[in-house]
Amino acid sequence: MRIAISVSNGFVSGPGEGDEVWIIEVEDSGNYKLIERYENPARYAQQVRGGVFMLRSLLDRGVNTVILSEIGPPGYRWAVERGIKIYIFEGRVEDAIKAFIEGKLTEAQGPTHGEHHGGHGHHGSHHRHAEDFTKYDFLKPYVSNGMVIADLGCGDGYYCNFFKDYASRLYCVDVDEVAIEDVRRKFSNYSNVTILNEDVTSTSIPSNSVDLAFMSNVFHDIEDKEAAVREISRILRPGGKLLIIEFKEGVVFGPPRLS
């Protein structure tokens, strides 16, 4: 059988943090060999949960068993829904393979951490809140009842939960499919919420319709920032406002210090 491992510097890593993906052929005799290694596609994902791209690459190669050092709730749900078996191991790749062959690894029965885990490499959660932002009070001066609001790069909908109580129309926009699945579960029953699985640089939001465009810890990660600015300018009505949050240095979430 074939198994996949997320790898960084010879150690098992998470699906969104590994530098490479190794595909291992395990024979009935217990012998094994590396048959493919490729760059982890999560390295270039511009979404909140790039690990899904790593998991999807396994299915493209006909592999449904993976060894990881960790996995969060969205990635775990995505994998289980598609029949991917997940085994958790922390340590060197060789030791992980040996433990798997010897039957010492058991299939994961749930995620290894909660919704707000931040990741261990350059792929943290880009759309989630830091501990200092557990309340919405700082947003209240910027909103009023009846506004049209666009949460661009909404992630799992943390701020949508606040905006929905003020907006006559709230657009929750994210290109990440798994993030949007979370948002649909939470807000699809609200008649004033429109959920868009779209890139923030090219949305279907009507022109000149938005009173407040909002981005939380998203703008630094957009490759084509000029396109994002053009799109925001298009959707904002005259007098509309743009509010951007980028977390300060020293918190877990946010842009790298040298970005």
GIGI-V940761 format. One record per run of one state. SS is the DSSP state (@ for helix, = for strand, . for the rest). FROM is the first residue (numbers start at 0). TO is the last residue. Records with the same first field share a line. If there is no record, write none. Layout:
SS = FROM-TO ; FROM-TO
This chain:
. = 0-0 ; 8-9 ; 12-18 ; 26-30 ; 39-39 ; 44-49 ; 60-63 ; 68-71 ; 81-83 ; 88-90 ; 101-105 ; 107-129 ; 133-135 ; 142-145 ; 152-158 ; 163-165 ; 173-175 ; 187-191 ; 196-208 ; 216-217 ; 221-223 ; 245-258
= = 1-7 ; 10-11 ; 19-25 ; 31-38 ; 64-67 ; 84-87 ; 91-91 ; 106-106 ; 146-151 ; 166-172 ; 192-195 ; 209-215 ; 235-244
@ = 40-43 ; 50-59 ; 72-80 ; 92-100 ; 130-132 ; 136-141 ; 159-162 ; 176-186 ; 218-220 ; 224-234
